[in-house]
């Protein structure tokens, strides 16, 4: 029983690392899957398989390398020369994502709850600091608490969708994105998210070290992500014409569930931001400690302070340029994950 509990903690940490505000809002699901109409289900099935297979391989490589950060992982995949560049670029991206996540929590507090932007950010920083103090065990524990609420919220959406008319239409929906292909979209979605998730999955594998547990946890995480993708996609496709012109498609879906669900939705969105935030901070601090020394807690405090000030001035321009480039590098990570043999245990 204890092994199953640990496997679910691994799987939930995987889910919590991948999902974020874009997932909770429905925007990611719409852009990568729903726009492909009747082919979206096939895209989700492909994404589930890749998440489960390659996420597990990433953790297994981390275990074989006895890795404490993503640095060892990229050196193994890309070699020492190009691995250094990849590690530096991942650090910049993680810094940008942390900044965007903090800014998002401030925006939630200000726009939805009527609180100060700064209060929202500093409450999030304080809670994140307490979780990260406990290291990987803290990250596993908070994901084990938050992710079941995400799954419960997704199930609520699924139950509501079952009562909606028009189920037969989702199997005949036209493809909106004529410039892309559902298969390429699914692969690019997995590539980007796995490239980002290495900050957590690699040291997680290095700490757990149990191959059977990592495989089981990897598949639990991959299938869990697939269930959330599938239910959310169907819910939005049933209201496809209503969500095409909105920034938060999921808001249209939950609008029929009553006023009280709005606050549940905001709590879930904050939780998805928070789980991604703590994983990225942990991964970035571990990398910086390996490169420049100093205590990990020193780097964590530096990251919090610097990203707080950056969140005040905004980071959207930098992210708009870095994200697409990081997506291309994600394809390289996926390819090397497939073709590289697992290393001999160090």
N, C-alpha and C positions, 0 to 999 in steps of 0.2 A: 504493500500500500504506500509506504514512504517513497519507493522508487517512482510510482505513478504520480504521486503528488509533485515530486521534483521534476518529472517529465512535463507535467502541465505548467509548472512555474517557468520552465525553459520555453515552452510553446507560447505562453502568455507574454513573456518578455519579448519574444520574436514579434508577436502581433503588435505589442505596444510600441516597439521600435519603428515599425513600418508605418503604422497609421499616424496621421497628424491632422491638423486643421483642414487641410485640403480633402482628406478622406471623409472627415465628419461632415463637412459642408456639402459633400456630394460632387464637388467640382472636379476632383480627380477622376472619380468613377465615370462621370459624364464625358469628360474629354478623352479618356483612354478606352472606354468600353461602350457606353450607351449610344454614342454617335454612330456605332457600327450596326445598329438595329438588330436584325435577326441573327447576325453573326457574333453579337456580344457574348452570348453564352459560351461559344467556342473559344473566344478570346480569354474569358475568365478561367475556363478549364485548363488552357495552356499556361496561364499565369499561376494557377494553383500548383500544377506539376513542377514548374520551374522554381517557384518559391520553396516548395518542400524539398526538392532534390538538391538545388544549388545552395540553399540556406544551410542545409545539413552538411554539405561538403565544406562550406566556409567554416562552420564550427568544428568539423573534424580536422581540418587543416590547422586551425587555431590550437586544437588539442595536441596534434602531432608536433607542432612547433613549440609547445608550452608557452604560447604567446601571452604577454601581458598588455599589449596594445596592437593596433592594426599595423604598426610599423613592420613587424616581422612578417606579417601576411603579404604586404605589398612588395617587400624585398624578395620574398619567395616567388611570387607570381611574375614580377617584372624585372627581377635582377637588381643588383645593388645600385647601378647607375640610374635607371629609370624609376626604380622603386623609391628613391629619395624624392624625385620630382612628384611622383604620385602621392606620397605621404604629405608633402608640403601643400599640394593642391587640396587634398582631403581636409587638411587642417583649416585652410581658408574657407572652404565650403561649410565645414562644421561651425566655424565662427559665425558665418553669415546666417546659417539656419538657426543657431541659438539666438542671435539678435532678432530675427524675424519672429521666433516663437515667443520671446519676451514681449516684443511689441504687440503680438497678438493677444497675450493675456491682459495687457494694459488696455487694449482696444475693447476687449470683452467687458472689462470692469467699467469702462467709461460709457460705452454706447448702449450696453444692455442692462447694466445694474445701476447706472447713475453715479458711480464712484469715481475717484480720481484715477487717472492713468497710472500715476506713480504708485498708488496703493496697490493696484492690481499687479504691477510688476514686482514690487518688493515683497508682497505676500507670496508670490510664486517663487521668488529667489529664496526666501526664508525656508519654505517647505522643501524646495529642491536641495538646499544645503543640508538639511537634516537627513534627507534620504541618502545623499551621496556620502555623508559621513560614515555610513554603514557599508560602503563599498558595493561590490557586486551583489551581496546578499540583500542590501537595501533596494537595489534596482529590481531584483527578482521578486521581493516582497510587495513593492508598490504596484508592479505590473499584475501580480496575482490578485491584488485587490481591485484595481481599476478595470482591467480587461474584461472580467465577468460582467461588469456594468455595461461596458460597450456591447458585449454580445447580447445582453438582456434587452438593451435599447434596440438593437438590430432586430431581435425577435419580435418586439412590439410593432416595429414597422412592417415586418413580414406578416404578422397576424392581421394588421389593418389592411394590408394589400390583398390578402385572401378574400376580403369582403368587397373589394372594388370590382366593377364590371370591366370587361375588355381584355380578359386574359388571352383569348385567342389571337388578339391583334399583335401581341408582342412577338409572336413567331413570324409575323409578316411585315414588321416595321422596316422602312427603307433605310439605306445607309446614308447618313447625313454628311459624313466626312469622305468626300470623293477623292481627296488627294492622298489618303493613307490607306493602309491595309490592316485589318484586324489582327493579323498575326504579328506584324511589325510593331503595332501599338502595344500588344500584350508583352512582347519581349522587351521593348524599351521601358515599359512601366516597371518590370521586374529588375531590369538592369540598373535603373536609377535608384530604386529603393534598396537593392542589395549593396550597391556601391556605398550608399549612405549608412547602411546597417552594419557594415564591417566594424565600425567603432565600438559596437556592443557585442556582436556575434562572435568575433574573433577572440577577445579576452574572455568571453563567456565559455567558449570551448576550451581555452587554455586553463580555466579554473575548474571546470567540471571533470574533464579528462575521461569520463565514462562513455565509450563509443555507443553502447546500446541506448543509454539515456539521451545522448545527443541526437541520435537518429529518431527516436520516438518523439522527443521534443520538437525536432525540426518538422516532422510530418504533422504533429498536432498544430504547430504554428501555421504551416502552409495551408492545411485544410481549414483552419479557423479563419484565416484571411479570405479564403475562397468563399466560405459561407457568408461572411459579411459583405463581400463584393457582390455575390449573386443576389442576395436579398435586397440590398440597396439598389442594385441595377434594375431589378424587376419593378421595385416600388417607383422608381423614377420613370421607367419606360411606360408604366400605366398612366402617367401624367406627362407624357413626353412633350406635348405641345405647350403645356404650362411652364415647363422648366427651361425651355430653350433660351429664354431671354433674361434669366435671373442669375445673380451672382452666387446665391446659396440655394441650389436646387433642392436640398433636403428640407429646407424651410417650407417649401410648397407641400412636401409629403407630410410633414408633421403638423401642418396647419389644420388638418382635419381631426387631429387627435385630442384637441382641447387646449385650453390656456396653460394648464399645469404642466403639460409635456414640454412647453417651451423652456422652462427652467431645468428640467431633466436634460434636455438637448444641450443647453449651455454648459451644464456640469459635465456631460460626456465630451463636448468639444474641448473644454478646459483640460479634462483628463487625458485626452489624446494628445494635446499639445504638451502636457506635463511629462508624460511617459517618454515622448520623443526628446524633450528638452534634457531630462536627466541622463539619458543614455548618451546623447551627444557631448554633454559636458564631461561626463566620466571618461569617454573615449578620447576626447581632445586633451584633457588634463594628463591622462596616462601617457600620451604621445609626447607632450611637451616636457614631462618629467624625464623621459628617456633621452630626449635630445639635449636639453639644457640643464638637466639636474634640478636642484631645489626640491622641496617637498611637494607632494601632489596637492596638499591642501593650499599651499601658496599659489599654485597655478589655478586652482578652482576659484579662489578669491579674486585673482586677477581677471579670470574669464567673466565672472559675475559683474565686476565693476565696469570693465571695458565694454561688455555687451550692453549693459544698462545705458551707458552714455551714447552708444551707437544707436540704440533703439529710440532715443529721443530725436535724432536727426533723420532716422529712416535708413533703410538698407535696400530698398526695392530696385534701384538701378544696378547695383553690383550683382544682386541675386539674378536679375533678368539676363545678365550676360554669363554668369558662372553656371547657372543651372543647366542650360542647354549643352554647354561644353562638358559638364560633369556627366550628363546623360550619355554623350559619345564615349567618354572614358568608361562608363558603366558597361558598355558593350564589350570593351576590351577585358574588363574584369570577368564578365560572364563567359567569354570565349576561353580565357585562360583557366577559369574554374573547371570548365568542361575537359580541356585537353591536358592539363597538368595532372601528373600522378600525385597522389597524396605523399607527402614527405615521410621518410623513415623517422620514427619517433626520436626526438632529441634526448 
